[in-house]
Amino acid sequence: MGAFFYIQKSLSRLRNTKNKLLQEVNMMKLNQAEVQNHRKLGQDLELFTSMEEAPGMPFFLPKGMALRNELEGFWKKKHQSAGYQEIKTPIMMKQSLWEQSGHWDHYHENMYFSNVDEQNYAIKPMSCPGAVLIFNSKRRSYRELPVRYAELGLVHRHELSGSLNGLLRVRSFTQDDAHLFVREDQIKTEIGGILDLIHDIYSKFGFSYKVELSTRPEDFMGSPEMWDKAEASLESVLEAKGLDYQINHGDGAFYGPKIDFHILDSLGRSWQCGTVQLDFQMPQKFGCAYIGEDNKPHMPVMIHRAIYGSIERFMAILIEHYAGEFPLWVAPVQAKIIPISDIHADYAAEVKQQLAAAGLRVESDQRMEKMGLKVREAEMQKIPYLIVIGDQEVQNQTVSIRKRKEKKSNVQKLDEVLKQLKLEIESI
């Protein structure tokens, strides 16, 4: 009996130790999450701000726009090479359009409205109907399909004031939408291509991800048979790609099932970003058609798709994922030039001009402050590279460059520095 009680006591001590360690780990994660909070970093790094004049509608500062422009440029480059055509649709369209699309019945409580020329208009909460109107704007042949439209569409949704959260939950945001119009025999190939594109883009940011297949909700449009067919199509592509996935019963969009992508950040948190949605309903509601090989009209299938989810939310995730220490290619300021004194200012200006002409985002600190202060402030701004210029650099027409958090500086010719930085940027 003594041995039994000894074992029980030892197990109890182990459980207590385990619980204490778990509590400490959770507290460390909470503390780190606060350090990496995107709202704090957004202010500290001068990326974005919020103002009472426009609650839930963020103001992007110059450095935030630099980051945003890089994300959008990368997105456009990837979509162009994948065969997408970029479009832009109006922010405000007639209410009757949203009634026809089904958004009015399912979404009008989250929409903003206006009255123009005695007609009711709605500010778009999503871009799908606009893409449909463009597809329907001319006669289509089966030879044209698939038609792939991509749009960075500004949308507005009325979120409750208490739910607003920096860039994560806003009322005005830009969705990285794409709408594909395909024949039924093209569904699997096109979705397969989308899955490859999503993987390619996420991998550039170092994100791993989980996949969910969301099925028919209670409040759905169309017939159960059509839904079964759509769900089977998505499932077969996931199986063919060998992707592990979970089924999220009843969480599909009202017009079709979807594949959702949850990226995992540096703290192990999961964020739902990408989505691929199969839609047999909207083409039917809008009478979308193409002329088939039999010279008769046929209805295309519509695929809705986003990868970032929204530019704003993805920026928030990146800020927290990297704790503001962005990779060189997306860093708002890529290099900071620090002349040691006024006599080095002219050469510092020349270096800045050459770096900027090469397409780099660079600043120069010309203040009459101590060297240590300027370096510390550049470190706090999490700028990837510091370039120091003193007597030796001016005399030899070189620069002293140091990577953030590294103690050692390298003295190099400027063309060597340009080559090094461009190589690092292009490595994405």
Buried (B, 14 or more C-beta within 10 A) or exposed (E): EEEEEEEEEEEEEEEEEEEEEEEEEEEEEEEBEEEBBBBBBBBEBBBBEBEEEEEBBBEBBEBBBBBBBBBBEBBBEBBEEBEBEBBEBEBEBBBEBBBBBBBBEBBBEBBBEEEEEEEEBBBBBBBBBBBBBBBBEEEBEBEBBBBBBBBBBBBBBBBEEEEBBBBBBBBBBBBBBBBBBBBEEBBBEBBBBBBEBBBEBBEBBEBEBBBBBBBBBEEBBBEEEBBEBBBEBBBEBBEEBEBEBEEBEEBBBBBBBBBBBBBBBEEEBEBBBBBBBBBBBBBBBBEBBBBBEEEEEBBBBBBBBBBBBBBBBBBBBBBBBBBBBBBBBBBBBBBBBBBBEEEBBEBBBBBBEBBBEBEBBBBBBBEEEEBEEBBEBBEEBBBBBBBBBBEEBBEEEBBBBBBBEEEEBBEBEBEBBBEBBBEBBEEE
